[in-house]
Amino acid sequence: MALERTYLDWNATAPLCDEARFAMIVALSLPGNASSVHGEGRAARAALEKARRSVARLVGAEPAHVIFTSGATEASNHVLVPEFRMGRAALKIGALYVSAIEHPAIREGGRFASENVHEIPVTAEGVVDLAALEAMLAAHDRNSGLPMVAVMLVNNETGIVQPVAEAAKLAHAVGGLMVVDAVQAAARIAVDINALDADFLIISSHKIGGPKGVGALVTRGEVLMPKPLIRGGGQEKGHRSGTENFFAIVGFGAAAELAFTELDERRDRISSLRARLEEGMRGSAPDVIIHGADVERVSNTCFFTLPGLKSETGQIGFDLEGIALSAGSACSSGKVGESHVLTAMGRDPKLGGLRISLGPATTEADIDRVIAAFAKVAGRRRLDGQAA
């Protein structure tokens, strides 16, 4: 008899929702190119622009300010550049300041030279150190160009919500730009690009129940823009040329529409499930460390350490019990390594960390199964003499 599987790795990728799947099937019957002016082309354009409106609404933006990309990494590489334009005038960005807990797509610095990328520390609780950022910006060499600050809204490993609006205020006080990775925030908490005071915001389709291979760079205006990512036929207002990934964009829009409509209901139900999960974990292993438990987190994420248990051992143990979870970020081609997030928080990365992330389809039965699996994994650890 096949082992029943329980999927609890929604932060890595969310299963395709039915609404996105149906929208993409319908889109397959539309033969036109969205750049063509005939009827078939206009029908395709209408479907694409409907998706743009839905994605914009999810993050409180104007539809005209949504640039579709192949995903969040491409969006990051589009905006993390030294060369900007203010209207027709060239504008130089002298340095990039990124938090120590950013996703590698941001931490790598885009197209900035490595010596111009500076790391903002975080507190022991995993929250960006605003005092340190303020000091770094005060020391910024304005002769090199303006500063750019990149801080994620929700950390992909811990689920901790970051003080983005406060960081943006510091950046703008010295004439800088604010870039926000909202990949793990969209569809989990209310996101509004204006309320966050962000100049640029990055989101991804497959994190919210849409298809893989599509994302967006969202802007607050159209005057201040990075240089075009891809030159060619002028699609996406010339910022990202090339025929749009039409079917994926339509699916992205459908998932965004559903996420916006169900946001509050999802958040409340998933929060209750996580509380039940963490209570069960503490019941069978009182020494479990739940990272970020004392600060604001999104409701679906539990990043924990079982002292004495290596990440890879734990991940294999849960997988053998039929539970799909992860050892932090799913961004390293299947590699399980030390967590740079734990290192930034001042924790021993060798302790390891495992991430359980819930989603709209998670049930109470799923939580019961993972609590039972957790008890088995923790029990084996003690039998093996790995923990007291």
C-alpha positions in Angstrom: 0.0 0.0 0.0 1.4 3.4 -1.0 2.4 5.8 1.7 0.0 8.7 2.0 1.8 11.9 1.2 1.3 15.3 2.9 2.6 18.4 1.2 3.8 21.1 3.6 6.3 23.0 1.5 4.1 25.8 0.1 6.9 28.4 0.6 8.9 26.5 -2.0 6.0 26.3 -4.4 2.3 26.2 -4.1 0.4 23.6 -6.1 -1.4 25.0 -9.1 -4.9 26.1 -8.1 -7.9 25.0 -10.0 -8.8 28.6 -11.1 -5.4 29.1 -12.6 -5.5 25.7 -14.4 -8.9 26.4 -15.9 -7.9 29.9 -17.0 -4.9 28.5 -18.7 -6.9 25.9 -20.5 -9.3 28.5 -21.8 -6.3 30.7 -22.9 -5.0 27.8 -25.0 -7.9 28.3 -27.3 -6.9 31.9 -28.0 -4.7 31.8 -31.1 -3.8 35.5 -31.4 -0.6 37.3 -30.4 -1.3 40.0 -27.8 0.7 42.4 -29.9 -1.5 41.9 -33.0 -4.2 44.4 -33.9 -6.7 42.0 -35.4 -9.6 40.5 -33.5 -7.7 37.4 -32.3 -4.8 39.6 -31.1 -7.2 41.9 -29.3 -8.8 38.9 -27.5 -5.4 37.7 -26.3 -4.5 41.3 -25.3 -7.7 41.5 -23.3 -6.9 38.3 -21.4 -3.4 39.5 -20.7 -4.5 42.9 -19.4 -7.2 41.2 -17.2 -4.4 39.3 -15.6 -2.3 42.5 -15.2 -5.2 44.1 -13.3 -5.6 41.1 -11.0 -1.9 41.1 -10.1 -1.9 44.8 -9.6 -4.9 44.6 -7.2 -3.2 42.0 -5.1 -0.4 44.4 -4.2 -2.3 47.7 -4.3 -0.6 48.9 -7.6 -1.8 50.5 -10.8 -2.1 47.9 -13.7 0.2 50.0 -15.9 2.9 49.6 -13.3 3.1 45.8 -13.6 5.9 44.4 -15.7 5.7 40.6 -16.3 8.9 38.7 -16.1 9.9 35.0 -16.1 9.9 35.0 -12.3 11.1 36.8 -9.2 14.8 36.2 -10.0 14.5 37.9 -13.3 12.6 40.7 -11.7 15.4 41.1 -9.2 18.0 41.2 -11.9 15.9 43.8 -13.7 15.7 46.3 -10.9 19.1 45.7 -9.0 21.2 47.7 -11.4 23.3 50.8 -11.2 21.8 52.4 -14.3 18.5 54.1 -14.0 16.7 56.8 -15.9 14.6 59.7 -14.5 12.5 60.5 -17.5 15.2 61.0 -20.2 18.0 61.8 -17.8 20.5 59.1 -16.6 20.6 58.4 -12.9 23.4 56.6 -11.2 22.9 54.2 -8.2 26.1 54.1 -6.3 25.6 51.2 -3.9 23.1 48.5 -3.0 22.2 47.7 0.7 20.6 44.3 1.2 19.6 42.6 4.4 21.6 39.6 5.6 18.5 37.4 5.4 17.5 38.1 1.7 16.8 35.4 -0.8 19.9 34.6 -3.0 18.2 36.4 -5.9 18.6 39.6 -3.9 21.8 38.8 -1.9 23.7 38.2 -5.1 23.3 41.9 -5.9 21.9 41.8 -9.4 24.1 43.7 -11.8 26.0 45.6 -9.1 29.7 45.0 -8.6 30.3 42.9 -5.5 32.2 45.7 -3.8 29.1 48.0 -4.1 26.8 45.5 -2.3 26.6 46.0 1.4 24.9 43.7 4.0 22.5 45.1 6.5 22.6 43.0 9.8 19.6 41.6 11.5 18.8 41.3 15.2 18.9 38.0 17.1 15.1 37.8 16.5 15.7 37.8 12.7 14.4 41.4 12.1 16.3 43.9 10.0 18.4 46.2 12.2 17.1 49.7 11.3 19.7 51.5 13.4 22.4 49.8 11.5 20.8 50.6 8.2 20.4 54.3 9.2 24.1 54.4 10.1 25.1 52.8 6.8 23.0 55.2 4.8 24.5 58.2 6.7 28.0 57.0 5.6 27.0 56.4 2.0 29.2 58.3 -0.5 26.7 60.5 -2.4 29.3 61.2 -5.0 29.1 57.6 -6.1 25.4 57.9 -6.8 22.2 57.3 -4.9 21.8 54.4 -2.5 19.4 51.5 -3.1 18.0 49.5 -0.2 16.5 46.0 -0.7 14.6 44.4 2.2 12.2 41.5 1.9 8.7 41.9 3.4 8.5 38.3 4.7 11.5 36.0 5.1 11.2 32.9 3.1 12.7 30.6 5.8 11.4 32.0 9.1 8.2 33.8 7.9 9.2 36.8 9.9 7.6 40.1 8.7 10.2 42.8 8.2 9.9 46.6 8.9 9.8 47.5 5.2 8.0 50.8 5.6 10.4 52.0 8.2 13.4 51.0 6.1 11.9 52.8 3.1 11.6 56.0 5.2 15.3 55.8 6.0 16.2 55.2 2.3 14.0 58.0 1.0 15.4 60.4 3.7 18.7 60.3 1.9 17.3 60.3 -1.6 17.6 56.5 -2.1 15.4 53.9 -3.6 13.5 51.1 -1.9 13.1 47.6 -3.4 10.9 45.0 -1.7 10.8 41.3 -2.3 7.2 40.4 -1.6 7.3 36.9 -2.9 6.5 35.2 0.4 4.1 38.0 1.5 1.7 38.1 -1.5 -1.5 36.1 -0.8 -0.5 35.7 2.9 -0.8 39.2 4.2 -2.2 42.4 2.8 0.4 44.0 0.5 0.1 47.6 -0.7 3.1 49.1 -2.5 2.1 52.6 -1.5 1.6 51.8 2.2 5.0 50.1 2.2 6.5 53.3 0.6 8.3 50.9 -1.8 9.6 52.1 -5.2 9.7 48.6 -6.6 8.1 45.3 -5.5 8.8 41.8 -6.7 6.3 38.9 -6.7 6.1 35.4 -8.1 3.3 33.4 -9.6 4.1 29.9 -8.3 4.2 31.0 -4.7 0.5 31.9 -4.8 -1.0 29.0 -6.7 -0.2 30.1 -10.3 2.1 28.4 -12.8 5.9 28.4 -12.6 8.0 30.5 -14.9 6.2 33.9 -14.5 6.5 36.8 -12.0 6.4 40.5 -12.0 8.3 43.7 -11.2 5.8 46.2 -9.9 6.7 49.9 -9.8 5.1 52.8 -8.0 5.4 55.1 -11.0 6.8 55.3 -14.5 9.2 58.2 -14.3 12.1 56.5 -12.4 12.9 53.2 -14.1 15.9 50.8 -14.5 17.3 50.3 -17.9 15.4 47.8 -20.0 16.0 44.2 -19.1 15.6 42.8 -22.6 15.6 45.0 -25.8 13.5 44.0 -28.8 10.0 44.4 -30.0 8.9 46.7 -27.1 6.6 44.4 -25.2 5.9 45.4 -21.5 6.3 49.1 -22.6 9.9 48.3 -23.7 11.1 47.3 -20.3 11.0 43.5 -21.0 10.8 42.8 -24.8 9.8 39.5 -26.2 6.5 37.7 -26.7 4.8 37.4 -23.4 4.5 34.0 -21.7 0.7 34.4 -22.3 -0.7 31.2 -20.9 1.4 31.5 -17.7 0.5 35.2 -17.2 -3.2 34.3 -17.5 -2.8 31.6 -14.9 -0.9 34.1 -12.7 -3.8 36.5 -12.9 -6.3 33.9 -12.0 -4.3 32.9 -8.9 -3.9 36.5 -7.9 -7.6 37.1 -8.2 -8.4 34.1 -6.0 -5.7 35.0 -3.4 -7.1 38.6 -3.1 -10.6 37.4 -2.6 -9.8 34.7 0.0 -6.9 36.5 1.8 -8.6 37.0 5.2 -10.3 33.6 5.3 -7.0 31.8 4.3 -5.0 33.7 6.9 -7.3 33.0 9.8 -7.7 29.3 9.1 -4.0 28.6 8.4 -3.1 30.5 11.6 -5.2 28.2 13.6 -3.6 25.2 11.9 -0.1 26.4 12.7 -1.0 27.0 16.3 -2.2 23.4 16.6 1.0 22.2 14.8 3.4 24.1 17.1 1.5 23.0 20.2 1.9 19.4 19.1 5.6 19.8 18.3 6.3 21.3 21.8 4.3 18.4 23.4 6.6 15.7 22.0 9.8 17.7 22.0 9.9 20.5 24.6 13.4 21.4 23.5 12.3 22.3 19.9 13.3 25.8 18.9 10.8 27.6 16.8 12.6 30.5 15.2 10.7 33.8 15.1 8.0 32.6 17.5 8.3 35.8 19.6 8.0 38.3 16.7 5.4 38.9 13.9 5.3 36.1 11.4 3.1 35.2 8.5 0.5 32.6 9.6 1.7 29.7 7.4 5.4 29.3 8.3 7.1 27.3 11.0 10.9 27.2 10.9 12.3 25.0 13.6 15.4 23.3 15.0 15.5 20.0 16.9 18.9 20.2 18.8 21.1 17.4 17.7 19.3 16.7 14.4 21.0 17.7 11.2 18.8 19.4 8.5 19.4 16.7 5.9 18.7 13.9 8.4 15.5 15.5 9.5 14.3 16.2 6.0 14.9 12.6 5.0 13.2 11.3 8.2 10.1 13.3 7.5 10.1 12.3 3.8 10.1 8.7 4.8 7.1 9.4 6.9 5.3 10.8 3.9 5.8 14.5 4.8 7.2 16.9 2.3 8.9 19.8 4.0 12.2 21.6 3.4 15.5 22.6 5.0 14.9 26.3 4.4 15.0 28.0 1.0 14.3 25.9 -2.1 16.7 27.9 -4.2 19.9 25.9 -4.4 19.1 23.1 -6.9 18.1 20.6 -4.3 21.2 21.2 -2.1 20.8 21.1 1.7 23.3 23.4 3.3 23.7 25.7 6.3 21.1 28.4 6.7 22.5 31.9 6.0 19.4 33.2 7.9 20.3 31.4 11.1 23.9 32.6 10.7 22.6 36.2 10.4 20.5 35.8 13.5 23.6 34.7 15.4 22.5 31.1 15.7 24.8 28.2 15.1 23.9 27.2 11.5 25.2 23.6 12.2 22.1 23.1 14.4 20.1 23.0 11.2 16.6 24.2 10.5 13.5 22.6 8.9 10.7 24.6 7.5 7.0 23.6 7.5 4.9 25.8 5.3 1.1 25.5 5.1 -1.3 26.5 2.3 -5.0 26.9 1.5 -5.4 23.2 0.9 -3.8 22.1 4.2 -6.2 20.2 6.4 -6.5 19.3 10.1 -5.7 15.7 9.1 -2.5 16.9 7.5 -1.5 18.6 10.8 -2.2 15.4 12.7 0.0 13.4 10.3 2.9 15.9 10.6 2.6 16.0 14.5 2.8 12.2 14.5 5.8 12.2 12.1 7.5 14.9 14.2 7.1 12.7 17.3 8.7 9.7 15.5 11.6 11.8 14.2 12.2 13.4 17.6 12.0 10.0 19.2 14.6 8.5 16.9 16.9 11.4 17.7 16.8 10.5 21.4 17.2 6.8 20.8 20.3 7.6 18.7 21.8 9.6 21.5 21.7 12.8 19.4 20.0 14.8 22.1 19.5 14.6 25.8 
